[in-house]
């Protein structure tokens, strides 16, 4: 249905079509009817699939005219400023590179989906309007018109809902949710991202890691990716820090880097808690003591450290069942075995300085659900945007998304955020405070 083909208009045999052709400019949309002929030997182009044929145009109709594009569409686009590219993203997406990126994204997600379905996972969607949660970043909030002064939060992840699905008896769940986090922007992180989210009941950490590894390998191979290892190495957090100086490391040789090889590895046995960084705003939101979680508060400690968690002792030495999937020096996913009893979840919040009433307000619904019998469970979230960037050798995840945010936090094409009419703000009970008053 799409591709490149050469069309030839012969004025002697198709004068009307030839006259129309004089008006055609780059990016015009046209309708052609004609005869497919073999190209003369000297005109054969072996670089394209249709290089041995051409269309002899009999009739030509201009369906839509185009203004002169604001930039060259025949390059990879990386030489053009981001703001301009994203303002005209619908033009930018016409590039061969961008078309390939988004088509590979579709193929990769479909391969992951099919691999999970073969393993008896059930695809279930969870709500976009939910409650504010502690997941390491600020929430985007949405005012409620029906309950003035109260707000929904857009999900940073489906973390709590997927755990509730385990309580509900869906032993293997997955979805590709859109997640939103109000955090600082950079090349490999934005306000919005897509992840493969999955959860499994009655499993050990090793069983989750094995299942995820098999799914990722199947997805990578389905789109022609190259893997360094058939079995992903497993490295403890402490060993990674001692050997590489970071928990996200690159195992590739220089030759493998040039050949686009993906070097996946697992990192395990992370510290459960770390001291609060008073410079981090999210730390102030999440914790009310000197300690906060390293990944998320819903994790389970390793079995030999459960008693430490329950007693709130030797906090800095407690290790969690968290496991991160890293690839080529970047984090490609992260998960853990979860706390599945009220006592364990309460203990985590107690260490972070929460009172009983504050715990009830924050996760009372989870505690109640766990009181009705929750199976041991664990899961992971894989960053799809980052996986595609790794597969395509892109430096920015924006090159793998159809309509990403700009570095200043504005949306492609539509240029949001934007002002809202005063009557809508009044209906929602919201008053906008000027920058001067906020700073004072």
ZATOR-44690 format. One line per 4 residues: for each residue x, y, z of C-alpha. Coordinates in Angstrom, 1 decimal, always signed. Last residue first. Layout:
<pts>
X,Y,Z | ...;
</pts>
This chain:
<pts>
+6.4,+35.8,+47.4 | +7.2,+33.4,+44.6 | +3.6,+32.2,+44.4 | +2.2,+35.7,+44.4;
+4.5,+36.8,+41.6 | +3.7,+33.7,+39.5 | +0.0,+34.6,+39.6 | -2.4,+32.3,+41.5;
-5.1,+30.5,+39.5 | -8.3,+29.9,+41.3 | -10.1,+26.5,+41.0 | -13.6,+25.7,+42.2;
-14.2,+23.4,+39.2 | -17.1,+25.5,+37.9 | -15.0,+28.7,+38.4 | -12.1,+27.2,+36.4;
-14.5,+26.3,+33.6 | -15.9,+29.9,+33.6 | -12.4,+31.4,+33.5 | -11.5,+29.7,+30.3;
-8.5,+27.4,+30.5 | -5.0,+28.5,+29.6 | -2.8,+26.0,+27.7 | -0.5,+23.1,+28.4;
-0.3,+22.2,+25.6 | +1.2,+23.1,+22.2 | -1.2,+21.0,+20.0 | +1.6,+20.0,+17.5;
+3.7,+18.0,+20.0 | +3.0,+18.7,+23.7 | +4.9,+21.2,+25.8 | +7.2,+20.1,+28.6;
+10.2,+22.3,+27.9 | +12.1,+19.4,+26.5 | +9.3,+18.9,+24.0 | +6.7,+16.2,+24.7;
+6.4,+13.2,+22.4 | +3.9,+12.7,+19.6 | +4.6,+9.4,+17.7 | +7.1,+8.0,+20.1;
+10.4,+6.1,+19.2 | +12.5,+9.2,+18.4 | +11.4,+10.8,+21.7 | +13.1,+7.9,+23.5;
+16.4,+9.7,+22.8 | +19.8,+8.2,+21.8 | +18.3,+5.9,+19.1 | +20.1,+2.7,+18.4;
+17.0,+1.1,+16.9 | +16.6,-1.8,+19.4 | +17.8,+0.4,+22.3 | +15.3,+3.2,+21.4;
+12.6,+0.6,+21.0 | +13.3,-0.8,+24.5 | +13.4,+2.7,+25.9 | +9.9,+3.5,+24.6;
+8.6,+0.2,+25.9 | +9.8,+0.6,+29.4 | +9.3,-2.8,+31.1 | +7.3,-3.0,+34.3;
+7.7,-6.1,+36.5 | +5.8,-8.6,+38.6 | +5.4,-10.4,+41.9 | +2.9,-12.4,+43.8;
+2.2,-14.2,+47.0 | -1.5,-14.9,+47.1 | -3.8,-12.4,+48.9 | -6.5,-13.5,+51.4;
-9.3,-11.2,+52.4 | -7.2,-9.0,+54.7 | -5.0,-8.2,+51.7 | -7.9,-6.2,+50.2;
-8.4,-4.2,+53.4 | -4.7,-3.4,+53.5 | -4.8,-2.3,+49.9 | -7.8,+0.0,+50.5;
-6.2,+1.5,+53.5 | -3.2,+2.5,+51.4 | -2.8,+6.2,+51.8 | -5.5,+7.2,+54.3;
-5.1,+4.1,+56.4 | -1.3,+4.6,+56.5 | -1.9,+8.2,+57.6 | -4.3,+7.1,+60.3;
-1.8,+4.5,+61.6 | +1.0,+7.1,+61.6 | +3.5,+7.2,+58.8 | +7.2,+7.6,+59.6;
+8.8,+5.9,+56.7 | +9.6,+2.9,+58.8 | +5.9,+2.7,+59.7 | +5.0,+2.7,+56.0;
+7.2,-0.4,+55.4 | +5.7,-2.1,+58.5 | +2.2,-1.4,+57.3 | +2.9,-3.2,+54.0;
+4.3,-6.2,+55.8 | +1.5,-6.5,+58.4 | -1.3,-6.1,+55.8 | +0.0,-9.1,+53.9;
+1.0,-9.4,+50.2 | +4.2,-7.4,+50.1 | +5.3,-7.7,+46.5 | +8.0,-9.7,+44.7;
+9.8,-7.2,+42.6 | +10.0,-5.2,+39.4 | +12.1,-3.1,+37.1 | +12.6,-2.5,+33.4;
+15.1,-1.4,+30.7 | +17.4,+0.6,+32.9 | +20.3,+1.8,+30.8 | +24.0,+0.9,+30.4;
+23.5,-1.3,+27.4 | +20.6,-3.2,+28.9 | +19.4,-3.4,+32.5 | +16.5,-5.4,+34.0;
+16.0,-4.5,+37.6 | +15.1,-6.9,+40.3 | +13.6,-6.0,+43.7 | +13.4,-8.7,+46.3;
+14.5,-6.2,+48.9 | +17.5,-6.0,+51.2 | +17.3,-4.6,+54.7 | +20.7,-3.3,+55.9;
+19.7,+0.4,+56.1 | +16.8,-0.5,+58.4 | +18.8,-2.4,+60.9 | +15.5,-2.6,+63.0;
+11.9,-1.8,+62.0 | +10.7,-4.9,+63.8 | +8.5,-6.1,+60.8 | +11.2,-5.1,+58.4;
+14.0,-6.8,+60.3 | +11.8,-9.9,+60.6 | +11.4,-10.1,+56.8 | +15.2,-9.9,+56.3;
+15.9,-13.6,+55.7 | +13.0,-13.9,+53.2 | +14.3,-11.0,+51.0 | +12.2,-7.9,+51.6;
+8.8,-7.6,+49.8 | +8.1,-4.6,+47.7 | +5.0,-2.3,+47.9 | +7.0,+0.7,+49.1;
+8.6,+1.4,+45.7 | +12.2,+1.6,+44.3 | +14.7,+2.9,+46.9 | +12.1,+3.5,+49.7;
+12.4,+6.4,+52.1 | +14.1,+6.8,+55.5 | +14.7,+9.8,+57.8 | +11.0,+10.1,+58.6;
+7.8,+11.4,+57.0 | +8.5,+10.0,+53.5 | +6.9,+10.2,+50.1 | +6.3,+13.9,+49.7;
+9.7,+15.0,+51.1 | +11.4,+12.3,+49.0 | +9.6,+13.6,+45.9 | +11.0,+17.1,+46.5;
+14.6,+15.8,+46.4 | +16.9,+18.2,+48.2 | +16.2,+16.7,+51.6 | +17.5,+13.4,+50.3;
+15.9,+10.8,+52.7 | +18.2,+8.0,+53.7 | +17.8,+4.8,+51.7 | +15.5,+1.8,+52.1;
+15.0,-1.6,+50.5 | +18.7,-2.0,+49.6 | +18.9,-3.9,+46.3 | +19.3,-7.6,+46.1;
+19.1,-8.0,+42.3 | +20.5,-6.7,+39.0 | +19.6,-8.6,+35.9 | +21.4,-8.4,+32.6;
+20.7,-7.5,+28.9 | +23.4,-6.9,+26.4 | +21.7,-5.8,+23.1 | +24.0,-5.9,+20.1;
+23.9,-3.0,+17.6 | +26.9,-4.0,+15.6 | +29.1,-1.0,+16.6 | +28.4,-1.6,+20.3;
+29.2,-5.3,+19.8 | +32.7,-4.4,+18.4 | +33.4,-2.1,+21.3 | +32.5,-5.0,+23.7;
+29.1,-4.9,+25.4 | +28.5,-5.4,+29.1 | +27.1,-1.9,+29.8 | +26.1,-1.1,+33.3;
+23.1,+0.2,+35.3 | +23.7,-0.4,+39.0 | +26.7,+1.8,+39.0 | +30.4,+1.8,+39.9;
+31.0,-1.1,+37.5 | +32.7,-3.7,+39.7 | +31.9,-2.7,+43.3 | +28.5,-1.1,+42.4;
+27.5,-4.1,+40.3 | +28.6,-6.6,+43.1 | +26.6,-4.7,+45.7 | +23.5,-4.6,+43.4;
+23.8,-8.3,+42.8 | +24.5,-9.5,+39.2 | +22.4,-11.9,+37.2 | +23.6,-12.6,+33.6;
+20.9,-12.9,+30.9 | +20.8,-16.4,+29.3 | +20.8,-16.3,+25.5 | +23.5,-13.6,+25.8;
+24.7,-10.8,+23.5 | +21.3,-10.5,+21.8 | +20.8,-9.1,+18.3 | +17.4,-7.7,+17.3;
+15.5,-8.8,+14.2 | +12.0,-7.8,+15.2 | +10.9,-11.2,+16.3 | +14.2,-11.9,+18.0;
+13.7,-9.0,+20.4 | +10.2,-10.0,+21.2 | +11.1,-13.7,+21.9 | +14.0,-12.6,+24.0;
+11.8,-10.2,+26.0 | +9.2,-12.9,+26.7 | +11.8,-15.5,+27.7 | +13.5,-13.1,+30.1;
+10.2,-12.0,+31.6 | +9.3,-15.7,+32.4 | +12.7,-16.4,+33.9 | +12.7,-13.2,+36.0;
+9.3,-14.0,+37.3 | +10.3,-17.5,+38.2 | +13.5,-16.3,+39.9 | +11.6,-13.9,+42.1;
+9.4,-16.7,+43.3 | +5.8,-17.3,+42.0 | +2.4,-18.0,+43.4 | +0.8,-15.1,+41.5;
+2.1,-13.2,+38.4 | +2.1,-9.5,+37.4 | +2.7,-7.7,+34.2 | +3.2,-4.1,+32.9;
+4.7,-3.5,+29.5 | +5.3,+0.2,+29.6 | +4.3,+3.4,+27.7 | +5.7,+6.7,+28.8;
+4.4,+10.2,+29.5 | +6.0,+13.1,+31.4 | +9.3,+12.3,+29.8 | +12.5,+10.2,+30.3;
+15.4,+9.0,+28.1 | +16.4,+12.4,+26.7 | +15.6,+14.4,+29.8 | +12.5,+15.9,+31.6;
+12.2,+16.5,+35.3 | +9.2,+14.8,+36.8 | +5.4,+14.9,+36.7 | +4.8,+11.3,+36.0;
+2.3,+9.7,+33.6 | +1.8,+6.1,+32.6 | +0.2,+4.8,+29.4 | -0.5,+1.1,+30.0;
+0.5,-1.8,+27.9 | -1.3,-4.6,+29.8 | -0.5,-7.8,+31.6 | -2.0,-10.3,+34.1;
-1.2,-13.8,+35.2 | -2.9,-15.3,+38.3 | -6.2,-13.4,+37.9 | -7.6,-14.4,+41.3;
-9.0,-11.1,+42.6 | -6.1,-10.7,+45.0 | -3.8,-10.8,+42.0 | -6.0,-8.2,+40.3;
-5.6,-6.1,+43.4 | -1.9,-6.2,+42.9 | -2.4,-5.1,+39.3 | -4.5,-2.2,+40.6;
-1.9,-1.1,+43.1 | +1.0,-0.8,+40.6 | -0.9,+0.4,+37.5 | +1.8,+3.0,+37.0;
+2.4,+6.7,+37.5 | -1.4,+6.9,+37.3 | -3.3,+10.2,+36.7 | -4.5,+11.5,+40.0;
-8.0,+12.4,+40.9 | -8.8,+15.5,+42.9 | -11.1,+16.8,+45.6 | -12.0,+20.5,+46.3;
-15.3,+20.2,+44.6 | -16.8,+16.7,+44.4 | -18.8,+16.6,+41.2 | -16.4,+18.7,+39.1;
-13.4,+16.6,+40.3 | -10.0,+18.2,+39.6 | -7.3,+16.2,+37.8 | -3.8,+15.7,+39.3;
-0.6,+14.8,+37.7 | +1.4,+13.0,+40.3 | +4.9,+13.9,+41.5 | +7.5,+11.2,+41.4;
+8.9,+8.3,+43.4 | +5.9,+6.0,+43.4 | +3.9,+7.1,+46.3 | +0.2,+7.3,+45.2;
-2.4,+9.8,+44.3 | -5.8,+8.1,+43.7 | -7.2,+7.1,+40.3 | -8.4,+8.3,+36.9;
-6.6,+6.3,+34.3 | -8.3,+3.0,+35.3 | -6.9,-0.5,+34.6 | -6.9,-2.5,+31.4;
-6.7,-6.3,+31.5 | -4.7,-8.6,+29.1 | -4.7,-12.2,+30.5 | -1.4,-14.2,+30.6;
-1.6,-17.8,+29.7 | +2.1,-18.2,+28.6 | +1.1,-18.2,+25.0 | -0.7,-14.9,+25.7;
+2.6,-13.5,+27.0 | +4.5,-14.3,+23.9 | +1.7,-12.9,+21.7 | +1.8,-9.6,+23.6;
+5.5,-9.3,+23.4 | +5.4,-10.0,+19.6 | +2.7,-7.4,+19.2 | +4.6,-4.8,+21.2;
+7.7,-5.5,+19.0 | +5.8,-5.2,+15.7 | +4.1,-1.9,+16.7 | +7.4,-0.4,+17.9;
+9.1,-1.7,+14.7 | +6.4,+0.2,+12.7 | +7.1,+3.3,+14.8 | +10.8,+3.3,+14.3;
+10.6,+2.5,+10.6 | +8.3,+5.4,+9.9 | +10.5,+7.7,+11.9 | +13.6,+6.6,+9.9;
+11.8,+6.9,+6.6 | +10.7,+10.4,+7.4 | +7.0,+11.1,+7.1 | +6.9,+11.4,+10.9;
+8.5,+14.8,+10.7 | +5.5,+16.1,+8.7 | +3.0,+15.1,+11.4 | +5.5,+16.3,+14.0;
+5.3,+19.9,+12.7 | +5.5,+21.5,+16.1 | +7.6,+18.6,+17.2 | +10.3,+19.1,+14.5;
+10.3,+22.9,+15.2 | +10.8,+22.5,+18.9 | +13.4,+19.8,+18.5 | +15.7,+21.9,+16.3;
+16.7,+20.2,+13.0 | +20.0,+18.3,+12.5 | +18.4,+15.1,+13.8 | +15.9,+15.1,+10.9;
+17.1,+11.8,+9.3 | +17.3,+13.7,+6.0 | +14.8,+13.6,+3.1 | +12.1,+15.6,+4.9;
+13.9,+19.0,+4.6 | +12.3,+21.6,+6.8 | +9.4,+24.1,+7.0 | +7.6,+22.1,+4.2;
+6.5,+24.3,+1.2 | +2.7,+24.3,+1.3 | +1.1,+21.2,+0.1 | -1.7,+20.5,-2.4;
-4.3,+17.7,-2.1 | -5.9,+15.3,-4.5 | -4.0,+16.3,-7.7 | -5.2,+14.1,-10.5;
-3.1,+12.3,-13.2 | -4.2,+10.1,-16.0 | -2.2,+7.9,-18.4 | +1.0,+7.7,-16.4;
+3.6,+5.1,-17.5 | +4.4,+3.6,-14.2 | +7.9,+2.3,-13.7 | +9.5,-1.1,-13.1;
+12.9,-2.6,-12.2 | +13.5,-0.4,-9.1 | +10.3,-1.4,-7.4 | +12.1,-3.0,-4.4;
+14.5,+0.0,-4.1 | +18.4,+0.1,-4.3 | +18.6,-1.9,-7.5 | +17.6,+1.1,-9.6;
+17.1,+0.1,-13.3 | +17.4,+3.1,-15.6 | +20.1,+1.7,-17.9 | +18.2,-1.5,-18.5;
+15.0,+0.3,-19.6 | +12.4,+0.0,-16.9 | +9.7,-2.6,-17.2 | +6.3,-1.2,-17.6;
+3.3,-0.7,-15.3 | +0.5,+1.1,-17.1 | -1.4,+4.1,-15.8 | -3.7,+5.7,-13.3;
-2.3,+8.2,-10.8 | -3.9,+10.0,-7.9 | -1.8,+12.7,-6.2 | -1.0,+14.1,-2.8;
+1.5,+17.0,-3.0 | +4.5,+16.6,-0.7 | +7.0,+18.1,-3.2 | +5.5,+20.1,-6.0;
+3.1,+19.2,-8.8 | +2.0,+22.0,-11.2 | +3.8,+20.8,-14.3 | +2.3,+17.3,-13.7;
-1.2,+18.6,-14.5 | -0.1,+19.6,-18.0 | +1.6,+16.2,-18.5 | -1.6,+14.4,-17.5;
-3.6,+16.3,-20.1 | -0.9,+15.7,-22.8 | -0.8,+11.9,-22.2 | +0.6,+10.3,-25.4;
+2.9,+13.1,-26.6 | +3.5,+14.5,-23.1 | +4.9,+11.2,-21.7 | +4.5,+11.2,-18.0;
+6.7,+8.8,-16.1 | +6.1,+7.5,-12.5 | +8.9,+5.9,-10.4 | +7.8,+3.9,-7.4;
+8.4,+4.3,-3.7 | +6.4,+2.7,-1.0 | +2.9,+2.4,+0.4 | +0.0,+0.0,+0.0;
</pts>
